[in-house]
């Protein structure tokens, strides 16, 4: 019996430890940078400034050693889902507001500002790199011209196009075209290169993110990864955090690549044509600013010819169904950790239930009931074992009193009693042990899934992804743990009895900081367990 309870304590502690460990991987002390083969400072993909090189054969482009974000003319674009600002200096996407995603439930009129060029900088940059002497190309320090300063997606329109123009020497001109689509966070970004000169134009396109490292999060058990991610070829969703960018420059060729900066609920990703091989690069610019990007293969435009270089940008919420359609592997930015194989099926079930019910809180309750039904027989066996232990507890107390000074004989007598009563002393551990991976998977699913962000349930629970503001659910959970303890046999060891009395208080404090949706799952699960256990105890008592 003592051993059984020790396992239960260890199981509950392990649950919290694994959540803490996953949190610590993103926000704890960082490991030493990878070997030069993965992060190659000897062959950096960027020059001394913030403009990349196009490989060893390229001529480096001059850029400031500590670049600032200069500005020329601002161009505002409004669609049904975003409000964006472009700058003719570089033709960059400088600001992006997500109109359907308020900052908080208390500020419904204030949309999330995903991209910004002030404060905690997060900007989408792109440009062309010349290859060879005497060739000019507009990088993200070039100045473009525009016909208008305001664009709006009007009723009946499916897209709005913003065309920026650059004219260079030797008869080469470039149009940089942004195409925003109705109901979409995908922006088509393309270059139209026209060569009216007498010499061939050669160069590369590059796409990069400029981002400042955000302040370290102080949220207890709810911090998520913010940083870079690359994907392509044999590199399947590799995180490139700010420490890695600071310690060494990344340079790696990736077929079918994309490069992204991700944060809680949202992602910005550059997606060049997937049939090309891109050189992924990173660089620390100092002043807490970092670059992660891709340089494409060399292209050429003969005199009298033109060429279009397409690419796509995704800047928006991490909605899994959408991300799967945008680029291969982009849905992996919804990071469920090492229990993804459990979390994804749980998410599919929860999403399906929500489509039927229309409320995420009730969907969590229905999912909890389904999980409980799936484990019903296993739980029944375990609760029967615990009920038998409760029934023979007077005999166990007598054995303890009889062999109080001889622990070996006491253990032998206990084992004999277990055999005679056909009791498995470890049987009561199984429900909690089985639920541990489900609990951890649910934790990350509820924490990472943007669909549950600011999702209301009932009454005061207006955001299932945040903590209960009045601590009602954690307190109910703590009380339910106390009730469960009353249904279990009382520990014979007084120290263990005190530990088990303290556990509900400890877990109540921990759960105060957990998302309300997760606490709701645990409360409903506890209530169902109490009902099942009470029924089994009464049934055995009548037998």
PAMARVO-382593 format. One record per residue (C-alpha): x, y, z; residue in one letter; residue number from 1. Coordinates in nm, 4 decimals. Each point is the difference from the previous one (the first is absolute). Example, Ala and Ser with C-alpha at 12.3 -4.5 7.8 and 13.67 -1.06 7.14 Angstrom:
// residues 2
((1.2300; -0.4500; 0.7800); A; 1)
((0.1370; 0.3440; -0.0660); S; 2)
END
This chain:
// residues 543
((0.0000; 0.0000; 0.0000); X; 1)
((0.2804; 0.2407; 0.0872); X; 2)
((0.1727; -0.0852; -0.3273); X; 3)
((-0.3192; 0.0646; -0.1943); X; 4)
((-0.0377; 0.3480; 0.1443); X; 5)
((0.3624; 0.0813; -0.0642); X; 6)
((-0.0555; -0.0865; -0.3656); X; 7)
((-0.3043; 0.2288; -0.0122); X; 8)
((0.2003; 0.2869; 0.1469); X; 9)
((0.2808; -0.0672; -0.2467); X; 10)
((-0.2469; -0.0123; -0.2903); X; 11)
((-0.1580; 0.3339; 0.0851); X; 12)
((0.3390; 0.1578; 0.0574); X; 13)
((0.1243; -0.1422; -0.3294); X; 14)
((-0.2866; 0.1698; -0.1816); X; 15)
((0.1018; 0.3415; 0.1290); X; 16)
((0.3661; -0.0767; -0.0591); X; 17)
((-0.0551; -0.0860; -0.3677); X; 18)
((-0.1952; 0.3224; -0.0547); X; 19)
((0.2739; 0.1974; 0.1727); X; 20)
((0.2655; -0.1829; -0.2054); X; 21)
((-0.1716; 0.0868; -0.3276); X; 22)
((-0.0264; 0.3628; 0.1137); X; 23)
((0.3658; 0.0008; 0.1034); X; 24)
((0.1117; -0.1222; -0.3451); X; 25)
((-0.1155; 0.3298; -0.1492); X; 26)
((0.0736; 0.2374; 0.2884); X; 27)
((0.2623; -0.1637; 0.2171); X; 28)
((0.3794; 0.0173; -0.0419); X; 29)
((0.0952; -0.0596; -0.3612); X; 30)
((0.2401; -0.2731; -0.1151); X; 31)
((0.3256; 0.0646; -0.1799); X; 32)
((-0.0438; 0.0894; -0.3654); X; 33)
((-0.0075; -0.2896; -0.2498); X; 34)
((0.3075; -0.1111; -0.1869); X; 35)
((0.1198; 0.2115; -0.2933); X; 36)
((-0.1503; -0.2449; -0.2503); X; 37)
((-0.3465; 0.1074; 0.1130); X; 38)
((0.0723; 0.3601; 0.0884); X; 39)
((0.2943; 0.1117; -0.2043); X; 40)
((0.1649; 0.3194; 0.1155); X; 41)
((0.2921; -0.0655; -0.2357); X; 42)
((-0.2266; 0.0429; -0.3032); X; 43)
((-0.2640; 0.2546; 0.0943); X; 44)
((-0.2930; 0.0584; -0.2301); X; 45)
((-0.0110; 0.3692; 0.0810); X; 46)
((0.2419; 0.2816; -0.0547); X; 47)
((0.1117; 0.2529; 0.2556); X; 48)
((-0.3439; 0.1656; -0.0025); X; 49)
((-0.3544; -0.1255; -0.0265); X; 50)
((0.0027; -0.0884; -0.3717); X; 51)
((0.0825; -0.3647; -0.0762); X; 52)
((0.2610; -0.1241; -0.2417); X; 53)
((-0.1100; -0.2114; -0.2918); X; 54)
((0.2622; -0.2675; 0.0550); X; 55)
((0.3732; 0.0064; -0.0463); X; 56)
((-0.0225; 0.1291; -0.3552); X; 57)
((-0.2096; 0.2992; 0.0910); X; 58)
((0.1313; 0.3486; 0.0447); X; 59)
((-0.0755; 0.1198; 0.3547); X; 60)
((-0.2425; 0.2890; 0.0181); X; 61)
((0.0991; 0.2954; 0.2130); X; 62)
((-0.2299; 0.0564; 0.2971); X; 63)
((0.0256; 0.1796; 0.3326); X; 64)
((0.1745; -0.1967; 0.2719); X; 65)
((-0.2784; 0.0786; 0.2454); X; 66)
((-0.3018; 0.0598; -0.2231); X; 67)
((-0.2954; 0.2046; 0.1137); X; 68)
((-0.3496; -0.0140; -0.1417); X; 69)
((-0.0077; 0.2993; -0.2301); X; 70)
((-0.3306; 0.1091; -0.1450); X; 71)
((-0.1217; 0.1720; -0.3148); X; 72)
((-0.3664; -0.0029; -0.1025); X; 73)
((-0.2562; -0.2128; 0.1827); X; 74)
((-0.2641; -0.1976; -0.1868); X; 75)
((-0.3021; -0.1302; 0.1891); X; 76)
((-0.1872; -0.3128; -0.1084); X; 77)
((-0.3279; -0.1102; 0.1590); X; 78)
((-0.1761; -0.3301; -0.0669); X; 79)
((-0.2739; -0.1805; 0.1888); X; 80)
((0.2557; -0.1729; 0.2290); X; 81)
((0.3135; 0.2193; 0.0118); X; 82)
((0.1143; 0.3597; 0.0078); X; 83)
((0.3514; 0.0283; -0.1412); X; 84)
((0.2561; 0.2713; -0.0601); X; 85)
((0.2696; -0.0194; -0.2663); X; 86)
((0.2932; 0.2388; -0.0268); X; 87)
((0.1442; 0.1114; -0.3310); X; 88)
((0.3410; -0.0119; 0.1692); X; 89)
((0.0875; -0.3597; -0.0805); X; 90)
((-0.3575; -0.0837; -0.0899); X; 91)
((-0.0247; -0.1801; 0.3352); X; 92)
((-0.3114; -0.1119; 0.1830); X; 93)
((0.0469; 0.2097; 0.3137); X; 94)
((-0.3264; -0.0388; 0.1919); X; 95)
((-0.2756; -0.2593; 0.0055); X; 96)
((-0.3079; -0.0018; 0.2207); X; 97)
((-0.2200; -0.3104; 0.0253); X; 98)
((-0.3493; 0.1471; 0.0081); X; 99)
((-0.1753; -0.3187; 0.1142); X; 100)
((0.2295; -0.0499; 0.2999); X; 101)
((-0.0343; 0.2508; 0.2856); X; 102)
((0.2915; 0.0514; 0.2358); X; 103)
((-0.2193; -0.1134; 0.2896); X; 104)
((-0.3627; -0.0597; 0.0878); X; 105)
((0.0116; 0.3305; 0.1885); X; 106)
((0.1085; 0.1899; -0.3134); X; 107)
((-0.2146; -0.1459; -0.2811); X; 108)
((0.0553; 0.3012; -0.2276); X; 109)
((0.3802; -0.0174; 0.0172); X; 110)
((0.1383; -0.2573; -0.2482); X; 111)
((0.3204; -0.1960; 0.0429); X; 112)
((0.2974; 0.1760; -0.1605); X; 113)
((0.1987; -0.2917; -0.1397); X; 114)
((0.2546; 0.1984; -0.2050); X; 115)
((0.1451; 0.3321; 0.1113); X; 116)
((0.3003; 0.2209; -0.0755); X; 117)
((0.0138; 0.1745; 0.3369); X; 118)
((0.0723; -0.1338; 0.3456); X; 119)
((0.0166; -0.3793; -0.0130); X; 120)
((0.0775; -0.0068; -0.3738); X; 121)
((-0.1449; -0.2763; -0.2194); X; 122)
((0.0184; 0.0828; -0.3724); X; 123)
((-0.0250; -0.1955; -0.3266); X; 124)
((0.2836; 0.0985; -0.2350); X; 125)
((0.0839; -0.1139; -0.3499); X; 126)
((0.2193; 0.1130; -0.2868); X; 127)
((0.2128; -0.0907; -0.3016); X; 128)
((0.3742; -0.0614; 0.0070); X; 129)
((0.2149; 0.0743; -0.3076); X; 130)
((0.2416; -0.2655; -0.1177); X; 131)
((0.3022; 0.1375; -0.1789); X; 132)
((0.1676; 0.3344; -0.0610); X; 133)
((-0.1979; 0.2938; -0.1339); X; 134)
((-0.3407; -0.1510; 0.0845); X; 135)
((-0.2478; 0.1900; 0.2150); X; 136)
((-0.2956; -0.1401; 0.1933); X; 137)
((-0.2401; 0.1345; 0.2646); X; 138)
((0.0641; -0.1475; 0.3439); X; 139)
((-0.2027; 0.0995; 0.3067); X; 140)
((0.1927; 0.3284; 0.0223); X; 141)
((-0.1093; 0.1125; -0.3478); X; 142)
((-0.2675; 0.2653; -0.0420); X; 143)
((-0.3086; -0.0890; -0.2026); X; 144)
((-0.2795; 0.2181; -0.1315); X; 145)
((-0.3743; -0.0610; 0.0242); X; 146)
((-0.3047; 0.1374; -0.1807); X; 147)
((-0.2178; 0.0151; 0.3134); X; 148)
((0.0360; 0.0092; 0.3755); X; 149)
((-0.3248; -0.1783; 0.0894); X; 150)
((-0.1478; -0.3269; -0.1215); X; 151)
((-0.3189; -0.1650; 0.1228); X; 152)
((-0.1651; -0.3289; -0.0861); X; 153)
((-0.3419; 0.1149; -0.1133); X; 154)
((-0.3219; -0.2056; 0.0126); X; 155)
((-0.0058; -0.2419; -0.2915); X; 156)
((0.3786; -0.0012; -0.0352); X; 157)
((0.1912; -0.3207; 0.0733); X; 158)
((0.3446; 0.1589; 0.0101); X; 159)
((0.1816; 0.3306; 0.0062); X; 160)
((0.3376; 0.0560; -0.1683); X; 161)
((0.2680; 0.2480; 0.1047); X; 162)
((0.2694; 0.0659; -0.2588); X; 163)
((0.3291; 0.1696; 0.0948); X; 164)
((0.2450; 0.1112; -0.2699); X; 165)
((0.3783; 0.0283; -0.0125); X; 166)
((0.2101; 0.1153; -0.2967); X; 167)
((0.3684; -0.0785; -0.0155); X; 168)
((0.2871; 0.0823; -0.2309); X; 169)
((0.0667; -0.1824; -0.3260); X; 170)
((-0.3691; -0.0320; -0.0891); X; 171)
((-0.1080; -0.2359; 0.2792); X; 172)
((-0.3260; 0.0661; 0.1853); X; 173)
((-0.1719; -0.1994; 0.2730); X; 174)
((-0.3574; -0.0067; 0.1268); X; 175)
((-0.0554; -0.1415; 0.3472); X; 176)
((-0.3588; -0.1209; 0.0281); X; 177)
((-0.1974; -0.0803; 0.3154); X; 178)
((-0.3332; -0.1780; -0.0508); X; 179)
((-0.2350; -0.0217; 0.2993); X; 180)
((-0.2936; -0.2427; -0.0155); X; 181)
((-0.3445; 0.0054; 0.1554); X; 182)
((-0.0281; -0.2070; 0.3165); X; 183)
((0.3651; -0.1035; -0.0170); X; 184)
((0.3224; 0.0647; 0.1884); X; 185)
((0.2034; -0.1082; -0.3027); X; 186)
((0.1575; 0.2860; -0.1942); X; 187)
((0.1496; -0.0632; -0.3430); X; 188)
((0.3271; 0.1906; -0.0382); X; 189)
((0.1603; -0.0015; -0.3428); X; 190)
((0.2628; 0.1834; -0.2036); X; 191)
((-0.0453; 0.0886; -0.3668); X; 192)
((0.3451; 0.0640; -0.1478); X; 193)
((0.0187; 0.1669; -0.3430); X; 194)
((0.3301; 0.0309; -0.1800); X; 195)
((-0.0079; 0.2754; -0.2636); X; 196)
((0.3780; 0.0309; -0.0021); X; 197)
((0.2702; -0.1641; -0.2064); X; 198)
((0.1548; -0.2320; 0.2601); X; 199)
((-0.1372; -0.3042; 0.1773); X; 200)
((-0.1306; 0.0562; 0.3536); X; 201)
((0.0904; -0.2626; 0.2589); X; 202)
((-0.1015; -0.0194; 0.3625); X; 203)
((-0.1812; -0.1703; 0.2865); X; 204)
((-0.3135; 0.0688; 0.2015); X; 205)
((0.0138; -0.0122; 0.3783); X; 206)
((-0.2681; 0.0058; 0.2687); X; 207)
((0.0738; 0.0617; 0.3652); X; 208)
((-0.1485; 0.0806; 0.3386); X; 209)
((0.1420; 0.2762; 0.2147); X; 210)
((-0.1013; -0.0513; 0.3604); X; 211)
((0.0940; 0.1252; 0.3439); X; 212)
((0.0242; -0.2569; 0.2764); X; 213)
((-0.2971; 0.0573; 0.2316); X; 214)
((0.0434; 0.0357; 0.3756); X; 215)
((0.0049; -0.3276; 0.1890); X; 216)
((-0.3501; -0.1088; 0.0911); X; 217)
((-0.0853; -0.0197; 0.3673); X; 218)
((-0.3179; -0.2055; -0.0378); X; 219)
((0.0108; -0.3029; 0.2301); X; 220)
((-0.0321; -0.3254; -0.1994); X; 221)
((-0.1521; 0.1779; -0.3011); X; 222)
((0.3067; 0.1283; -0.1864); X; 223)
((0.0272; -0.1080; -0.3632); X; 224)
((0.2775; 0.0109; -0.2586); X; 225)
((0.0742; 0.3256; -0.1795); X; 226)
((0.2717; -0.0125; -0.2637); X; 227)
((0.1003; -0.1308; -0.3400); X; 228)
((-0.0916; -0.3202; -0.1809); X; 229)
((0.1266; -0.1455; -0.3271); X; 230)
((-0.1394; -0.2900; -0.2002); X; 231)
((0.1035; -0.1692; -0.3214); X; 232)
((0.1550; -0.3183; -0.1368); X; 233)
((0.1321; -0.2143; 0.2830); X; 234)
((-0.0431; 0.2886; 0.2435); X; 235)
((-0.3452; -0.0548; 0.1451); X; 236)
((-0.1087; 0.2899; 0.2159); X; 237)
((0.3233; 0.1087; 0.1685); X; 238)
((-0.0084; 0.2801; 0.2536); X; 239)
((0.2685; 0.2678; -0.0344); X; 240)
((-0.0254; 0.1991; 0.3194); X; 241)
((0.1486; 0.3420; 0.0682); X; 242)
((0.2919; -0.1431; 0.1974); X; 243)
((0.0991; -0.2103; -0.3010); X; 244)
((-0.0219; 0.3022; -0.2293); X; 245)
((0.2114; 0.1984; 0.2426); X; 246)
((0.2701; -0.2671; 0.0278); X; 247)
((0.0355; -0.1022; -0.3659); X; 248)
((-0.1310; 0.0818; -0.3466); X; 249)
((-0.2147; -0.2663; -0.1598); X; 250)
((0.0748; -0.1007; -0.3601); X; 251)
((-0.1767; -0.3055; -0.1395); X; 252)
((-0.1401; -0.0999; -0.3391); X; 253)
((-0.3577; -0.1265; 0.0273); X; 254)
((-0.2223; -0.1268; -0.2825); X; 255)
((-0.3657; 0.0969; 0.0269); X; 256)
((0.0723; 0.2322; 0.2904); X; 257)
((-0.1844; 0.2521; 0.2070); X; 258)
((0.1290; 0.2234; 0.2812); X; 259)
((-0.2165; 0.1314; 0.2796); X; 260)
((-0.0051; 0.1994; 0.3190); X; 261)
((-0.2570; -0.1407; 0.2384); X; 262)
((-0.1558; 0.1068; 0.3272); X; 263)
((-0.2945; -0.1021; 0.2136); X; 264)
((-0.3004; -0.0513; -0.2314); X; 265)
((0.1505; 0.1831; -0.3012); X; 266)
((0.2613; -0.0549; -0.2694); X; 267)
((0.1710; 0.1910; -0.2786); X; 268)
((0.1421; -0.2226; -0.2768); X; 269)
((0.1768; 0.0692; -0.3288); X; 270)
((-0.0864; -0.2725; -0.2520); X; 271)
((0.1987; 0.0138; -0.3263); X; 272)
((-0.0903; -0.2347; -0.2879); X; 273)
((0.0195; -0.3500; 0.1473); X; 274)
((0.1722; -0.1472; -0.3051); X; 275)
((0.3110; 0.2142; 0.0618); X; 276)
((0.2956; -0.0467; 0.2332); X; 277)
((0.0539; 0.2902; 0.2378); X; 278)
((0.2946; 0.0957; 0.2190); X; 279)
((-0.1258; 0.0510; 0.3555); X; 280)
((0.1977; 0.2582; 0.1947); X; 281)
((-0.0083; 0.1846; 0.3295); X; 282)
((0.1913; 0.2862; 0.1567); X; 283)
((0.0092; 0.2067; 0.3162); X; 284)
((0.0057; 0.3720; -0.0813); X; 285)
((0.0650; 0.1128; 0.3551); X; 286)
((-0.2350; 0.2267; 0.1920); X; 287)
((-0.2170; -0.3079; 0.0695); X; 288)
((-0.0950; -0.0411; -0.3689); X; 289)
((0.0271; -0.3191; -0.2019); X; 290)
((-0.0500; -0.1137; -0.3576); X; 291)
((-0.1247; -0.3354; -0.1294); X; 292)
((-0.0543; -0.0435; -0.3705); X; 293)
((0.0415; -0.1820; -0.3300); X; 294)
((0.2019; 0.0786; -0.3143); X; 295)
((-0.1298; -0.1531; -0.3211); X; 296)
((0.1872; -0.1433; -0.2989); X; 297)
((0.1627; 0.2209; -0.2630); X; 298)
((-0.2190; 0.1183; -0.2859); X; 299)
((0.0757; 0.1972; -0.3147); X; 300)
((-0.1948; 0.2320; -0.2276); X; 301)
((0.1245; 0.0463; -0.3543); X; 302)
((-0.0176; 0.3400; -0.1742); X; 303)
((-0.3522; 0.0723; -0.1178); X; 304)
((-0.1479; -0.2662; 0.2294); X; 305)
((-0.1894; 0.0001; 0.3296); X; 306)
((-0.0296; -0.2417; 0.2905); X; 307)
((-0.2389; -0.0427; 0.2941); X; 308)
((0.1306; -0.1337; 0.3333); X; 309)
((-0.2936; -0.1084; 0.2192); X; 310)
((-0.0121; -0.0723; 0.3718); X; 311)
((-0.2548; -0.0050; 0.2786); X; 312)
((-0.0145; 0.1409; 0.3486); X; 313)
((-0.2231; -0.1277; 0.2777); X; 314)
((-0.0511; 0.2289; 0.2969); X; 315)
((-0.2854; -0.0970; 0.2253); X; 316)
((-0.1432; -0.2461; 0.2500); X; 317)
((0.1227; -0.3579; 0.0307); X; 318)
((-0.3236; -0.1560; -0.1252); X; 319)
((0.0979; -0.3569; -0.0782); X; 320)
((-0.2408; -0.0686; -0.2871); X; 321)
((0.1192; 0.3177; -0.1726); X; 322)
((0.3717; -0.0555; 0.0569); X; 323)
((-0.0139; -0.3507; -0.1501); X; 324)
((-0.1241; 0.1508; -0.3265); X; 325)
((0.2537; 0.2844; -0.0101); X; 326)
((0.3251; -0.2011; 0.0073); X; 327)
((0.1165; -0.3521; 0.0877); X; 328)
((0.0879; -0.0223; 0.3684); X; 329)
((-0.1215; 0.3497; 0.0877); X; 330)
((-0.2622; -0.1519; 0.2311); X; 331)
((0.2915; -0.1182; 0.2177); X; 332)
((0.0284; 0.3560; 0.1293); X; 333)
((-0.2913; -0.1039; 0.2232); X; 334)
((0.2452; -0.1719; 0.2317); X; 335)
((-0.1514; -0.2649; 0.2276); X; 336)
((0.3385; -0.1248; 0.1164); X; 337)
((0.1030; -0.3635; 0.0367); X; 338)
((-0.3606; -0.1201; 0.0453); X; 339)
((-0.1187; 0.1289; -0.3378); X; 340)
((-0.1156; -0.3513; -0.0931); X; 341)
((-0.2532; 0.0215; 0.2864); X; 342)
((-0.0765; 0.3725; -0.0178); X; 343)
((-0.0931; 0.0031; -0.3701); X; 344)
((-0.2706; -0.2705; 0.0250); X; 345)
((-0.1337; 0.1755; 0.3101); X; 346)
((-0.0134; 0.3250; -0.1964); X; 347)
((-0.1817; -0.1658; -0.2913); X; 348)
((-0.2586; -0.1393; 0.2426); X; 349)
((-0.0385; 0.3326; 0.1804); X; 350)
((-0.0360; 0.1896; -0.3283); X; 351)
((-0.2621; -0.2468; -0.1259); X; 352)
((-0.1976; 0.0290; 0.3249); X; 353)
((0.0196; 0.3800; -0.0146); X; 354)
((-0.1428; 0.0017; -0.3513); X; 355)
((-0.3028; -0.1869; 0.1371); X; 356)
((-0.0410; 0.1953; 0.3255); X; 357)
((0.1361; 0.3450; -0.0836); X; 358)
((0.1605; 0.0655; 0.3404); X; 359)
((0.3565; -0.0954; 0.0870); X; 360)
((-0.0702; -0.0386; 0.3729); X; 361)
((-0.2795; -0.2510; -0.0529); X; 362)
((0.2141; -0.1686; -0.2655); X; 363)
((0.2744; -0.0519; 0.2616); X; 364)
((-0.2571; -0.1519; 0.2369); X; 365)
((-0.1279; -0.2391; -0.2685); X; 366)
((0.3583; -0.0935; -0.0914); X; 367)
((0.0714; -0.0707; 0.3677); X; 368)
((-0.3033; -0.2293; 0.0181); X; 369)
((0.1142; -0.1856; -0.3126); X; 370)
((0.3510; -0.0430; 0.1421); X; 371)
((-0.1516; -0.1253; 0.3251); X; 372)
((-0.2146; -0.2500; -0.1888); X; 373)
((0.3067; -0.1208; -0.1895); X; 374)
((0.1752; -0.0705; 0.3307); X; 375)
((-0.3136; -0.1182; 0.1813); X; 376)
((0.0853; -0.3702; 0.0271); X; 377)
((0.3565; 0.0725; 0.1036); X; 378)
((-0.1227; 0.2461; 0.2611); X; 379)
((-0.2618; -0.2472; 0.1203); X; 380)
((0.2645; -0.2652; 0.0655); X; 381)
((0.2154; 0.2500; 0.1851); X; 382)
((-0.2842; 0.1386; 0.2113); X; 383)
((-0.1077; -0.3519; 0.0924); X; 384)
((0.3536; -0.0657; 0.1199); X; 385)
((-0.0060; 0.3190; 0.2074); X; 386)
((-0.3449; -0.0870; 0.1385); X; 387)
((0.1280; -0.3418; 0.1072); X; 388)
((0.2942; 0.1716; 0.1687); X; 389)
((-0.2447; 0.2227; 0.1841); X; 390)
((-0.2030; -0.3043; 0.1062); X; 391)
((0.2983; -0.1892; 0.1463); X; 392)
((0.1572; 0.3063; 0.1591); X; 393)
((-0.0962; -0.1100; 0.3549); X; 394)
((0.1966; -0.3214; -0.0558); X; 395)
((0.2938; 0.2041; -0.1309); X; 396)
((-0.0085; 0.2213; 0.3086); X; 397)
((-0.0010; -0.3095; 0.2199); X; 398)
((0.3035; -0.1420; -0.1813); X; 399)
((0.1844; 0.3286; 0.0398); X; 400)
((-0.0716; 0.0097; 0.3731); X; 401)
((0.0975; -0.3646; 0.0411); X; 402)
((0.3360; 0.0290; -0.1780); X; 403)
((0.0753; 0.3623; 0.0830); X; 404)
((0.3596; -0.0799; 0.0974); X; 405)
((0.0705; -0.2489; -0.2814); X; 406)
((-0.0430; 0.1600; -0.3418); X; 407)
((0.1026; -0.3127; -0.1922); X; 408)
((-0.2675; -0.2157; 0.1640); X; 409)
((-0.2531; 0.2791; -0.0450); X; 410)
((0.0706; 0.0129; -0.3753); X; 411)
((-0.0227; -0.3800; -0.0249); X; 412)
((-0.3346; 0.0034; 0.1805); X; 413)
((-0.1250; 0.2792; -0.2271); X; 414)
((0.0953; -0.1926; -0.3144); X; 415)
((-0.1740; -0.3100; 0.1387); X; 416)
((-0.3122; 0.2073; 0.0615); X; 417)
((0.0126; 0.1348; -0.3558); X; 418)
((0.0193; -0.3548; -0.1372); X; 419)
((-0.2839; -0.1253; 0.2168); X; 420)
((-0.2240; 0.2943; -0.0894); X; 421)
((0.1141; -0.0051; -0.3662); X; 422)
((0.1054; 0.3640; 0.0122); X; 423)
((0.2511; 0.1656; -0.2310); X; 424)
((0.1653; 0.2719; 0.2128); X; 425)
((0.1024; 0.1879; -0.3139); X; 426)
((-0.3397; -0.0231; -0.1691); X; 427)
((-0.1160; 0.3400; 0.1190); X; 428)
((0.2926; 0.1753; -0.1693); X; 429)
((-0.1022; -0.0783; -0.3563); X; 430)
((-0.2634; 0.2733; -0.0579); X; 431)
((0.2429; 0.2805; 0.0837); X; 432)
((0.2954; -0.1628; -0.1775); X; 433)
((-0.2028; -0.0445; -0.3194); X; 434)
((-0.1297; 0.3566; 0.0120); X; 435)
((0.3413; 0.1652; 0.0383); X; 436)
((0.0871; 0.0081; -0.3746); X; 437)
((-0.3574; 0.1031; -0.0827); X; 438)
((0.0167; 0.2794; 0.2569); X; 439)
((0.3330; 0.1331; -0.1315); X; 440)
((-0.1204; -0.0249; -0.3617); X; 441)
((-0.3175; 0.1890; 0.0913); X; 442)
((0.2059; 0.2650; 0.1769); X; 443)
((0.2027; 0.0774; -0.3121); X; 444)
((-0.3012; -0.0311; -0.2281); X; 445)
((-0.1995; 0.2547; 0.2003); X; 446)
((0.3042; 0.2266; 0.0369); X; 447)
((0.1027; -0.0057; -0.3680); X; 448)
((-0.3334; -0.0067; -0.1832); X; 449)
((-0.0959; 0.3462; -0.1225); X; 450)
((-0.3599; -0.1130; -0.0535); X; 451)
((-0.0399; -0.0054; 0.3799); X; 452)
((0.1561; 0.3435; 0.0441); X; 453)
((-0.2566; 0.2258; 0.1715); X; 454)
((-0.2635; -0.2721; -0.0453); X; 455)
((-0.2776; 0.0465; 0.2594); X; 456)
((-0.1811; -0.2707; 0.1921); X; 457)
((-0.2593; 0.1263; 0.2499); X; 458)
((-0.0359; 0.2785; 0.2547); X; 459)
((0.3403; 0.1394; 0.1013); X; 460)
((0.2049; -0.2419; -0.2136); X; 461)
((0.0440; 0.2161; -0.3105); X; 462)
((0.3395; -0.1367; -0.1061); X; 463)
((0.0700; -0.3732; 0.0274); X; 464)
((0.3651; 0.0538; -0.0933); X; 465)
((0.0639; 0.2199; 0.3055); X; 466)
((-0.0126; -0.0647; 0.3719); X; 467)
((-0.3316; 0.0168; 0.1841); X; 468)
((-0.0055; 0.3659; 0.1189); X; 469)
((-0.1880; -0.0877; 0.3204); X; 470)
((0.1725; -0.3368; 0.0691); X; 471)
((-0.3368; -0.1782; 0.0206); X; 472)
((0.0945; -0.2980; -0.2172); X; 473)
((0.3352; -0.0631; 0.1771); X; 474)
((-0.1766; 0.0097; 0.3382); X; 475)
((-0.2680; -0.2433; -0.1211); X; 476)
((0.2777; -0.2230; -0.1295); X; 477)
((0.1744; 0.0081; 0.3390); X; 478)
((-0.3250; -0.0864; 0.1794); X; 479)
((-0.0612; -0.2870; -0.2429); X; 480)
((0.3462; -0.1368; 0.0801); X; 481)
((-0.0879; 0.0077; 0.3714); X; 482)
((-0.3233; -0.1883; -0.0685); X; 483)
((0.1913; -0.2614; -0.1978); X; 484)
((0.2358; -0.0456; 0.2933); X; 485)
((-0.2955; -0.0642; 0.2310); X; 486)
((-0.1116; -0.2805; -0.2320); X; 487)
((0.3440; -0.1612; 0.0144); X; 488)
((0.1411; -0.1987; 0.2918); X; 489)
((0.1676; 0.2201; 0.2616); X; 490)
((0.3803; -0.0372; -0.0018); X; 491)
((0.1240; -0.1896; 0.3019); X; 492)
((0.3177; 0.2050; 0.0054); X; 493)
((-0.0822; 0.3345; 0.1718); X; 494)
((0.2648; 0.1815; -0.2051); X; 495)
((-0.1570; -0.1230; -0.3238); X; 496)
((-0.3415; 0.1011; 0.1304); X; 497)
((0.1260; 0.3556; 0.0550); X; 498)
((0.1621; 0.0081; -0.3447); X; 499)
((-0.3258; -0.1058; -0.1630); X; 500)
((-0.1899; 0.2652; 0.1917); X; 501)
((0.2406; 0.2657; -0.1288); X; 502)
((-0.0023; -0.1204; -0.3632); X; 503)
((-0.3407; 0.1519; -0.0913); X; 504)
((0.1206; 0.3377; 0.1277); X; 505)
((0.3264; -0.0276; -0.1951); X; 506)
((-0.1751; -0.0982; -0.3219); X; 507)
((-0.2636; 0.2695; 0.0442); X; 508)
((0.2778; 0.2606; 0.0121); X; 509)
((0.1652; -0.1503; -0.3093); X; 510)
((-0.3276; -0.0111; -0.1930); X; 511)
((-0.0757; 0.3641; 0.0735); X; 512)
((0.2448; 0.0888; -0.2787); X; 513)
((-0.1195; -0.2604; -0.2494); X; 514)
((-0.2380; 0.0796; -0.2891); X; 515)
((-0.3629; -0.0141; 0.1121); X; 516)
((-0.0724; -0.2547; -0.2722); X; 517)
((0.2533; -0.2425; 0.1456); X; 518)
((-0.1284; 0.0457; 0.3557); X; 519)
((-0.3530; -0.0550; -0.1323); X; 520)
((0.1118; -0.3330; -0.1464); X; 521)
((0.1580; -0.1053; 0.3303); X; 522)
((-0.3048; 0.1069; 0.2063); X; 523)
((-0.2421; -0.1921; -0.2215); X; 524)
((0.2321; -0.2999; -0.0026); X; 525)
((0.0197; 0.0064; 0.3817); X; 526)
((-0.3782; 0.0259; 0.0365); X; 527)
((-0.0536; -0.2934; -0.2357); X; 528)
((0.2635; -0.1993; 0.1879); X; 529)
((-0.1674; 0.0773; 0.3329); X; 530)
((-0.3384; -0.1139; -0.1343); X; 531)
((0.1461; -0.3212; -0.1413); X; 532)
((0.2001; -0.0775; 0.3132); X; 533)
((-0.2951; 0.0715; 0.2322); X; 534)
((-0.2215; -0.2304; -0.2069); X; 535)
((0.2551; -0.2825; 0.0137); X; 536)
((0.0519; 0.0378; 0.3767); X; 537)
((-0.3739; -0.0096; 0.0700); X; 538)
((-0.0425; -0.2974; -0.2314); X; 539)
((0.2742; -0.1977; 0.1773); X; 540)
((-0.1315; 0.0936; 0.3439); X; 541)
((-0.3400; -0.1455; -0.0898); X; 542)
((0.1553; -0.3189; -0.1402); X; 543)
END
